[in-house]
Amino acid sequence: MANITVKGHEFKEPLIRDSFDRRALQFKNSIITLLKKIGIPEDDINVELPPMAFRRGRASASWYLEGQHLYYSYNRSRKYVDNLYVVLKVIESEVNLILNEEKRPEQFTVDFYEEDDVEEKRKEARELLGVEEDCNDLELISQNYKQMAKSAHPDVSGGSTEKFKAINNAHKILKRELV
């Protein structure tokens, strides 16, 4: 099994071959347990499970900490349950950093803060940058961004400050998701 690195944390790539729905429920419960360790009430944690965890799909967890909406999602694996495993491993690594006092809770909040409509903004950003709705190829996204930013730059004939800002913002939103 290969290792993968996500959000600066390295762990074994998921290899889930059976009991997908049961494992997804276990991962959900583990995420809730981990977040409760740092004082987040269960009522403030949301991990939605699809009807069939073996299908393709974005896995995400959202929670509130001191009035801030925190969120993490992953969508690079072929199955929802594999994506949820990655979400679990990232949250587990981050919570352990807090518990071991290697990371301050304030930095945890900054790292996971997202607007409530983050998924809609990501969809709009992909549309603006001319990539597929489920594109996770940061190289392709950056390539499109550079071409569009070059033609929309305010210093270029026909450029537009507003369009340039929108393109930069779209790239920033997707880069935050995919790095």
C-alpha positions as YAML, in Angstrom:
chain: A
units: angstrom
residues:
- id: 1
  name: MET
  ca: [0.00, 0.00, 0.00]
- id: 2
  name: ALA
  ca: [1.27, 3.43, -0.94]
- id: 3
  name: ASN
  ca: [1.46, 6.46, 1.30]
- id: 4
  name: ILE
  ca: [-0.32, 9.68, 0.43]
- id: 5
  name: THR
  ca: [0.25, 13.19, 1.73]
- id: 6
  name: VAL
  ca: [-2.78, 15.40, 2.32]
- id: 7
  name: LYS
  ca: [-2.74, 18.81, 4.00]
- id: 8
  name: GLY
  ca: [0.82, 18.14, 5.16]
- id: 9
  name: HIS
  ca: [0.03, 14.78, 6.78]
- id: 10
  name: GLU
  ca: [1.28, 11.45, 5.46]
- id: 11
  name: PHE
  ca: [-0.61, 8.20, 5.96]
- id: 12
  name: LYS
  ca: [-1.39, 4.95, 4.18]
- id: 13
  name: GLU
  ca: [-3.66, 5.18, 1.16]
- id: 14
  name: PRO
  ca: [-7.08, 3.65, 1.87]
- id: 15
  name: LEU
  ca: [-7.74, 0.15, 0.57]
- id: 16
  name: ILE
  ca: [-11.33, -0.63, 1.45]
- id: 17
  name: ARG
  ca: [-12.78, -3.60, -0.42]
- id: 18
  name: ASP
  ca: [-15.94, -4.52, 1.45]
- id: 19
  name: SER
  ca: [-18.52, -3.40, 4.02]
- id: 20
  name: PHE
  ca: [-18.42, 0.12, 2.59]
- id: 21
  name: ASP
  ca: [-21.50, 1.47, 4.36]
- id: 22
  name: ARG
  ca: [-20.48, 0.01, 7.73]
- id: 23
  name: ARG
  ca: [-16.97, 1.40, 7.40]
- id: 24
  name: ALA
  ca: [-18.30, 4.82, 6.40]
- id: 25
  name: LEU
  ca: [-20.42, 4.84, 9.55]
- id: 26
  name: GLN
  ca: [-17.37, 3.85, 11.62]
- id: 27
  name: PHE
  ca: [-15.35, 6.67, 10.06]
- id: 28
  name: LYS
  ca: [-18.16, 9.14, 10.77]
- id: 29
  name: ASN
  ca: [-18.32, 8.05, 14.41]
- id: 30
  name: SER
  ca: [-14.53, 8.30, 14.71]
- id: 31
  name: ILE
  ca: [-14.58, 11.86, 13.35]
- id: 32
  name: ILE
  ca: [-17.24, 12.81, 15.92]
- id: 33
  name: THR
  ca: [-15.25, 11.18, 18.74]
- id: 34
  name: LEU
  ca: [-12.06, 13.01, 17.72]
- id: 35
  name: LEU
  ca: [-13.70, 16.42, 17.53]
- id: 36
  name: LYS
  ca: [-15.39, 15.85, 20.89]
- id: 37
  name: LYS
  ca: [-11.89, 15.40, 22.39]
- id: 38
  name: ILE
  ca: [-11.17, 19.07, 21.71]
- id: 39
  name: GLY
  ca: [-14.47, 20.23, 23.16]
- id: 40
  name: ILE
  ca: [-16.77, 20.34, 20.15]
- id: 41
  name: PRO
  ca: [-20.29, 19.14, 21.05]
- id: 42
  name: GLU
  ca: [-21.73, 16.36, 18.89]
- id: 43
  name: ASP
  ca: [-24.65, 18.62, 17.90]
- id: 44
  name: ASP
  ca: [-22.16, 20.98, 16.23]
- id: 45
  name: ILE
  ca: [-20.63, 18.24, 14.03]
- id: 46
  name: ASN
  ca: [-22.05, 17.17, 10.67]
- id: 47
  name: VAL
  ca: [-20.85, 14.25, 8.55]
- id: 48
  name: GLU
  ca: [-23.45, 13.25, 5.99]
- id: 49
  name: LEU
  ca: [-23.39, 9.70, 4.67]
- id: 50
  name: PRO
  ca: [-24.74, 8.82, 1.23]
- id: 51
  name: PRO
  ca: [-27.09, 5.85, 0.68]
- id: 52
  name: MET
  ca: [-24.23, 3.84, -0.90]
- id: 53
  name: ALA
  ca: [-20.70, 4.56, 0.29]
- id: 54
  name: PHE
  ca: [-19.00, 2.58, -2.51]
- id: 55
  name: ARG
  ca: [-20.04, 5.11, -5.15]
- id: 56
  name: ARG
  ca: [-17.99, 8.12, -6.19]
- id: 57
  name: GLY
  ca: [-18.56, 11.18, -4.06]
- id: 58
  name: ARG
  ca: [-17.05, 14.01, -2.07]
- id: 59
  name: ALA
  ca: [-16.73, 13.29, 1.63]
- id: 60
  name: SER
  ca: [-16.84, 16.16, 4.07]
- id: 61
  name: ALA
  ca: [-17.10, 17.03, 7.71]
- id: 62
  name: SER
  ca: [-18.23, 20.36, 9.07]
- id: 63
  name: TRP
  ca: [-18.32, 21.62, 12.63]
- id: 64
  name: TYR
  ca: [-18.57, 24.80, 14.63]
- id: 65
  name: LEU
  ca: [-15.91, 25.99, 17.03]
- id: 66
  name: GLU
  ca: [-16.45, 29.23, 18.92]
- id: 67
  name: GLY
  ca: [-19.03, 30.39, 16.38]
- id: 68
  name: GLN
  ca: [-16.77, 29.69, 13.38]
- id: 69
  name: HIS
  ca: [-17.83, 27.28, 10.62]
- id: 70
  name: LEU
  ca: [-15.00, 24.81, 10.06]
- id: 71
  name: TYR
  ca: [-15.02, 22.40, 7.15]
- id: 72
  name: TYR
  ca: [-12.88, 19.84, 5.41]
- id: 73
  name: SER
  ca: [-13.66, 17.78, 2.32]
- id: 74
  name: TYR
  ca: [-11.82, 15.37, 0.06]
- id: 75
  name: ASN
  ca: [-12.76, 14.09, -3.39]
- id: 76
  name: ARG
  ca: [-9.70, 12.55, -5.05]
- id: 77
  name: SER
  ca: [-10.41, 8.88, -4.34]
- id: 78
  name: ARG
  ca: [-12.70, 6.72, -6.43]
- id: 79
  name: LYS
  ca: [-15.18, 5.90, -3.64]
- id: 80
  name: TYR
  ca: [-16.95, 8.03, -1.06]
- id: 81
  name: VAL
  ca: [-15.79, 5.73, 1.75]
- id: 82
  name: ASP
  ca: [-12.14, 6.18, 0.70]
- id: 83
  name: ASN
  ca: [-12.62, 9.96, 0.65]
- id: 84
  name: LEU
  ca: [-14.18, 9.84, 4.14]
- id: 85
  name: TYR
  ca: [-11.19, 7.82, 5.37]
- id: 86
  name: VAL
  ca: [-8.88, 10.63, 4.20]
- id: 87
  name: VAL
  ca: [-11.08, 13.24, 5.93]
- id: 88
  name: LEU
  ca: [-10.83, 11.14, 9.12]
- id: 89
  name: LYS
  ca: [-7.05, 10.81, 8.91]
- id: 90
  name: VAL
  ca: [-6.53, 14.56, 8.35]
- id: 91
  name: ILE
  ca: [-8.81, 15.48, 11.26]
- id: 92
  name: GLU
  ca: [-7.16, 12.83, 13.44]
- id: 93
  name: SER
  ca: [-3.70, 14.24, 12.67]
- id: 94
  name: GLU
  ca: [-4.81, 17.82, 13.36]
- id: 95
  name: VAL
  ca: [-6.61, 16.95, 16.61]
- id: 96
  name: ASN
  ca: [-3.55, 15.03, 17.82]
- id: 97
  name: LEU
  ca: [-1.40, 18.10, 17.15]
- id: 98
  name: ILE
  ca: [-3.74, 20.13, 19.38]
- id: 99
  name: LEU
  ca: [-3.84, 17.47, 22.11]
- id: 100
  name: ASN
  ca: [-0.03, 17.23, 22.07]
- id: 101
  name: GLU
  ca: [0.14, 21.04, 22.23]
- id: 102
  name: GLU
  ca: [2.03, 21.19, 18.93]
- id: 103
  name: LYS
  ca: [-0.70, 23.36, 17.40]
- id: 104
  name: ARG
  ca: [-2.84, 26.05, 18.94]
- id: 105
  name: PRO
  ca: [-6.63, 25.80, 18.62]
- id: 106
  name: GLU
  ca: [-6.62, 29.25, 16.98]
- id: 107
  name: GLN
  ca: [-4.43, 27.93, 14.14]
- id: 108
  name: PHE
  ca: [-6.72, 24.89, 13.79]
- id: 109
  name: THR
  ca: [-9.64, 27.31, 13.34]
- id: 110
  name: VAL
  ca: [-7.75, 29.31, 10.68]
- id: 111
  name: ASP
  ca: [-6.75, 26.14, 8.81]
- id: 112
  name: PHE
  ca: [-10.31, 24.78, 8.57]
- id: 113
  name: TYR
  ca: [-12.40, 27.95, 8.42]
- id: 114
  name: GLU
  ca: [-14.78, 28.07, 5.45]
- id: 115
  name: GLU
  ca: [-17.90, 30.00, 4.56]
- id: 116
  name: ASP
  ca: [-21.17, 28.07, 4.90]
- id: 117
  name: ASP
  ca: [-21.61, 28.03, 1.12]
- id: 118
  name: VAL
  ca: [-18.11, 26.75, 0.35]
- id: 119
  name: GLU
  ca: [-19.27, 23.96, -1.98]
- id: 120
  name: GLU
  ca: [-21.30, 26.39, -4.10]
- id: 121
  name: LYS
  ca: [-18.32, 28.77, -4.29]
- id: 122
  name: ARG
  ca: [-16.05, 25.91, -5.40]
- id: 123
  name: LYS
  ca: [-18.54, 24.93, -8.10]
- id: 124
  name: GLU
  ca: [-18.70, 28.54, -9.34]
- id: 125
  name: ALA
  ca: [-14.90, 28.81, -9.25]
- id: 126
  name: ARG
  ca: [-14.50, 25.71, -11.41]
- id: 127
  name: GLU
  ca: [-17.08, 27.07, -13.84]
- id: 128
  name: LEU
  ca: [-15.32, 30.44, -14.05]
- id: 129
  name: LEU
  ca: [-11.94, 28.80, -14.67]
- id: 130
  name: GLY
  ca: [-13.42, 26.55, -17.35]
- id: 131
  name: VAL
  ca: [-12.81, 23.14, -15.81]
- id: 132
  name: GLU
  ca: [-15.16, 20.23, -15.13]
- id: 133
  name: GLU
  ca: [-17.32, 20.39, -12.01]
- id: 134
  name: ASP
  ca: [-15.40, 17.49, -10.43]
- id: 135
  name: CYS
  ca: [-11.90, 18.51, -11.58]
- id: 136
  name: ASN
  ca: [-9.23, 18.04, -8.90]
- id: 137
  name: ASP
  ca: [-6.22, 18.59, -11.16]
- id: 138
  name: LEU
  ca: [-4.54, 21.64, -9.65]
- id: 139
  name: GLU
  ca: [-2.09, 21.79, -12.56]
- id: 140
  name: LEU
  ca: [-4.93, 22.14, -15.10]
- id: 141
  name: ILE
  ca: [-6.77, 24.63, -12.88]
- id: 142
  name: SER
  ca: [-3.59, 26.72, -12.50]
- id: 143
  name: GLN
  ca: [-2.91, 26.56, -16.23]
- id: 144
  name: ASN
  ca: [-6.41, 27.89, -17.01]
- id: 145
  name: TYR
  ca: [-6.03, 30.50, -14.27]
- id: 146
  name: LYS
  ca: [-2.76, 31.82, -15.71]
- id: 147
  name: GLN
  ca: [-4.18, 32.11, -19.22]
- id: 148
  name: MET
  ca: [-7.32, 33.87, -18.04]
- id: 149
  name: ALA
  ca: [-5.48, 36.15, -15.59]
- id: 150
  name: LYS
  ca: [-3.06, 37.21, -18.31]
- id: 151
  name: SER
  ca: [-5.86, 38.29, -20.65]
- id: 152
  name: ALA
  ca: [-7.97, 39.91, -17.90]
- id: 153
  name: HIS
  ca: [-5.13, 41.81, -16.23]
- id: 154
  name: PRO
  ca: [-6.04, 45.51, -15.82]
- id: 155
  name: ASP
  ca: [-2.75, 46.62, -17.42]
- id: 156
  name: VAL
  ca: [-3.57, 44.75, -20.66]
- id: 157
  name: SER
  ca: [-5.72, 46.22, -23.40]
- id: 158
  name: GLY
  ca: [-9.26, 44.99, -22.81]
- id: 159
  name: GLY
  ca: [-8.43, 43.88, -19.28]
- id: 160
  name: SER
  ca: [-10.85, 44.27, -16.40]
- id: 161
  name: THR
  ca: [-10.05, 44.78, -12.72]
- id: 162
  name: GLU
  ca: [-13.28, 43.09, -11.63]
- id: 163
  name: LYS
  ca: [-12.77, 40.05, -13.87]
- id: 164
  name: PHE
  ca: [-9.13, 39.80, -12.78]
- id: 165
  name: LYS
  ca: [-10.17, 39.84, -9.10]
- id: 166
  name: ALA
  ca: [-12.85, 37.18, -9.74]
- id: 167
  name: ILE
  ca: [-10.33, 34.92, -11.51]
- id: 168
  name: ASN
  ca: [-7.79, 35.34, -8.68]
- id: 169
  name: ASN
  ca: [-10.44, 34.62, -6.05]
- id: 170
  name: ALA
  ca: [-11.62, 31.49, -7.92]
- id: 171
  name: HIS
  ca: [-8.07, 30.18, -8.10]
- id: 172
  name: LYS
  ca: [-7.50, 30.92, -4.42]
- id: 173
  name: ILE
  ca: [-10.68, 29.02, -3.43]
- id: 174
  name: LEU
  ca: [-9.69, 25.93, -5.42]
- id: 175
  name: LYS
  ca: [-6.04, 26.06, -4.40]
- id: 176
  name: ARG
  ca: [-7.08, 26.07, -0.73]
- id: 177
  name: GLU
  ca: [-9.19, 22.97, -1.38]
- id: 178
  name: LEU
  ca: [-6.58, 21.03, -3.34]
- id: 179
  name: VAL
  ca: [-3.31, 21.78, -1.54]
...
